[in-house]
Amino acid sequence: MTRLVPTACSLVLLLAAAVADASQVIHLDTRGLTRESSDIVIGRVGEQHAHWNTAHTMIVTDVTILVDQSLKGGSATSLTLSQVGGEVDGMRYNVEGSPRFSPGEEVLVFAWRDAMGRPQVDGLGQGKFEILRDRATGARLVRRSLPGLGVADARSLRATPTGGATRVPLDDLVREIRAAMAEAGR
C-alpha cells in the first residue's frame, strides 16, 4: 500500500504535466502573428454555425467574416473560420482562450490554415482584434477583449497590466503588419 501512494502521485504529476503542456500558448507579437498567418483580414462578422464534426466527437463553430480589406492571403469577399467549441443540441463546449465573435462586429483577424485548408484564428484569442471607433475623433482603434490579452502597442502586443492601455490605433497595427510582410519579402 505504501508503494501505491508514491506511484499514484507520480502518475498524477505526469498526467498534470502533460495537460499543462498541452494548454500553453506562446505569446506572438505582430511579426510572429503575421509570419504564422496565411490570411489577415479586416471585416465584419457575419453568420455563425455550430455543428458536430463528421465523427460526432467534437463541436465546431464556423464563423464567416465578410472581408472589407485583405492584408494577406486571397482577395475573397469572405473568410469562414473554423474553431473548436460552440453549442449544439443543448450541449456546449468551450475552449479557454478562444476568441468570441458577435454578429456585425468589426474585426481584424489573423488566421492560419490547417492540413485541410480550413482557416482558424491564430494563437487562439491572440489573433482576433475588435475594431472600435473613438467617440471624440472617429479614429478606428483595435483591442482584444479576452482577459489578459489587452495591448498597449502595435508592435510587441504585450499584455498590459490591469488598468493599462487596451486600445491601439488600427492604422498603427496595419503599418506593423505591412512592415513584417516586407521584412519577410511578401
C-alpha positions as CSV (number, residue, x, y, z in Angstrom):
1,M,0.0,0.0,0.0
2,T,2.8,2.4,0.8
3,R,4.3,1.9,-2.7
4,L,1.0,2.5,-4.3
5,V,0.7,6.1,-3.0
6,P,4.0,7.3,-4.4
7,T,3.3,5.6,-7.7
8,A,-0.2,7.1,-7.9
9,C,1.2,10.5,-7.0
10,S,3.9,10.2,-9.8
11,L,1.2,9.2,-12.3
12,V,-1.0,12.2,-11.4
13,L,2.0,14.6,-11.7
14,L,2.9,13.1,-15.1
15,L,-0.7,13.5,-16.3
16,A,-0.9,17.0,-14.9
17,A,2.3,18.0,-16.7
18,A,1.0,16.6,-20.0
19,V,-2.2,18.5,-19.6
20,A,-0.4,21.7,-18.6
21,D,1.9,21.5,-21.5
22,A,-0.9,21.0,-23.9
23,S,-2.6,24.2,-22.8
24,Q,0.4,26.5,-23.1
25,V,0.1,29.4,-25.5
26,I,3.2,31.2,-26.7
27,H,3.0,35.0,-26.9
28,L,3.0,36.2,-30.5
29,D,3.9,39.8,-31.4
30,T,2.7,41.4,-34.6
31,R,5.6,40.0,-36.6
32,G,5.0,36.5,-35.2
33,L,1.3,36.6,-35.9
34,T,2.0,37.9,-39.5
35,R,4.6,35.3,-40.2
36,E,2.4,32.4,-38.8
37,S,-0.8,33.6,-40.6
38,S,-1.9,32.7,-44.1
39,D,-4.7,35.2,-44.1
40,I,-5.0,38.6,-42.4
41,V,-8.3,40.4,-43.0
42,I,-10.4,43.3,-41.8
43,G,-14.1,42.8,-42.0
44,R,-17.4,42.2,-40.2
45,V,-18.7,39.1,-38.5
46,G,-21.5,37.5,-40.5
47,E,-23.1,34.2,-39.9
48,Q,-22.0,31.7,-37.2
49,H,-22.9,28.0,-37.4
50,A,-22.1,25.4,-34.7
51,H,-22.2,21.8,-35.7
52,W,-20.7,18.4,-34.8
53,N,-17.6,17.3,-36.7
54,T,-18.0,14.3,-39.0
55,A,-17.1,11.8,-36.3
56,H,-19.6,13.4,-34.0
57,T,-16.9,13.7,-31.3
58,M,-16.4,17.5,-31.2
59,I,-18.5,20.7,-31.6
60,V,-17.1,23.1,-34.2
61,T,-18.3,26.6,-35.0
62,D,-17.9,28.2,-38.4
63,V,-17.7,32.0,-38.3
64,T,-18.0,33.9,-41.6
65,I,-16.0,37.2,-41.8
66,L,-17.3,39.5,-44.6
67,V,-14.0,40.9,-45.8
68,D,-13.6,44.6,-46.4
69,Q,-9.8,44.5,-46.7
70,S,-7.4,41.6,-47.2
71,L,-3.9,42.4,-45.9
72,K,-2.5,38.9,-46.5
73,G,-3.9,35.9,-48.4
74,G,-6.5,35.8,-51.1
75,S,-8.9,38.5,-52.3
76,A,-12.1,36.6,-51.4
77,T,-15.1,38.6,-50.2
78,S,-15.5,36.3,-47.2
79,L,-13.4,34.1,-45.0
80,T,-15.0,31.3,-43.0
81,L,-13.1,30.4,-39.8
82,S,-13.5,27.0,-38.1
83,Q,-12.9,26.9,-34.4
84,V,-13.4,24.2,-31.8
85,G,-16.3,24.9,-29.5
86,G,-19.9,26.1,-29.6
87,E,-23.3,24.8,-28.7
88,V,-25.3,22.1,-30.5
89,D,-28.4,20.1,-29.3
90,G,-28.2,21.7,-25.9
91,M,-24.6,20.7,-25.4
92,R,-21.9,23.4,-25.0
93,Y,-18.2,23.0,-25.4
94,N,-15.8,25.9,-24.6
95,V,-12.1,26.2,-25.3
96,E,-10.4,28.5,-22.8
97,G,-8.7,31.4,-24.6
98,S,-10.6,31.0,-27.8
99,P,-12.0,34.2,-29.3
100,R,-15.7,35.0,-29.2
101,F,-17.4,36.6,-32.2
102,S,-20.6,38.7,-32.3
103,P,-22.7,39.2,-35.5
104,G,-21.9,42.6,-37.0
105,E,-18.8,43.1,-35.0
106,E,-15.9,44.8,-37.0
107,V,-12.7,42.8,-36.6
108,L,-9.1,42.3,-37.7
109,V,-8.3,38.6,-37.8
110,F,-5.0,36.7,-38.2
111,A,-5.7,33.2,-39.5
112,W,-3.7,30.1,-40.3
113,R,-4.9,27.1,-42.3
114,D,-4.9,23.5,-41.1
115,A,-4.0,20.5,-43.3
116,M,-7.4,20.5,-44.8
117,G,-7.2,24.2,-45.7
118,R,-9.6,25.4,-43.1
119,P,-8.8,28.9,-41.7
120,Q,-8.5,29.2,-37.9
121,V,-7.7,32.1,-35.7
122,D,-4.0,32.2,-35.0
123,G,-2.8,31.9,-31.4
124,L,-6.3,31.3,-30.0
125,G,-7.6,34.8,-28.9
126,Q,-4.3,36.5,-29.8
127,G,-5.3,36.6,-33.5
128,K,-8.6,38.4,-33.1
129,F,-8.9,42.2,-32.6
130,E,-12.2,44.1,-32.2
131,I,-12.3,47.4,-34.1
132,L,-13.9,50.3,-32.3
133,R,-14.4,54.0,-33.1
134,D,-13.1,56.7,-30.8
135,R,-16.1,58.8,-29.9
136,A,-14.2,62.0,-29.9
137,T,-12.1,61.6,-33.1
138,G,-13.8,58.9,-35.1
139,A,-10.4,57.1,-35.3
140,R,-10.5,53.3,-35.6
141,L,-8.9,51.5,-32.6
142,V,-8.2,47.9,-32.0
143,R,-8.5,45.9,-28.8
144,R,-8.6,42.3,-27.6
145,S,-11.4,41.7,-25.2
146,L,-10.2,38.4,-23.6
147,P,-8.8,38.8,-20.1
148,G,-5.0,39.1,-20.1
149,L,-4.8,40.0,-23.8
150,G,-5.1,43.8,-23.7
151,V,-2.4,45.5,-25.6
152,A,-0.6,48.9,-25.3
153,D,1.4,49.0,-28.5
154,A,1.0,47.7,-32.1
155,R,4.5,46.0,-32.4
156,S,5.0,43.8,-29.3
157,L,1.3,43.2,-28.4
158,R,2.5,42.6,-24.9
159,A,-0.4,42.2,-22.4
160,T,-1.0,45.3,-20.3
161,P,-1.3,45.2,-16.5
162,T,-4.8,45.7,-15.1
163,G,-5.9,49.3,-15.8
164,G,-3.3,49.8,-18.5
165,A,-4.0,50.9,-22.1
166,T,-6.0,48.4,-24.0
167,R,-6.5,50.1,-27.4
168,V,-4.1,51.0,-30.2
169,P,-4.9,52.7,-33.5
170,L,-5.8,50.3,-36.3
171,D,-3.5,52.2,-38.7
172,D,-0.5,51.5,-36.4
173,L,-1.3,47.8,-36.3
174,V,-1.8,47.7,-40.1
175,R,1.5,49.6,-40.6
176,E,3.3,47.0,-38.4
177,I,1.7,44.1,-40.3
178,R,2.9,45.6,-43.6
179,A,6.4,46.1,-42.2
180,A,6.5,42.5,-41.1
181,M,5.4,41.3,-44.5
182,A,8.0,43.5,-46.2
183,E,10.7,42.0,-44.0
184,A,9.6,38.5,-45.0
185,G,9.7,39.5,-48.6
186,R,5.9,39.1,-49.2
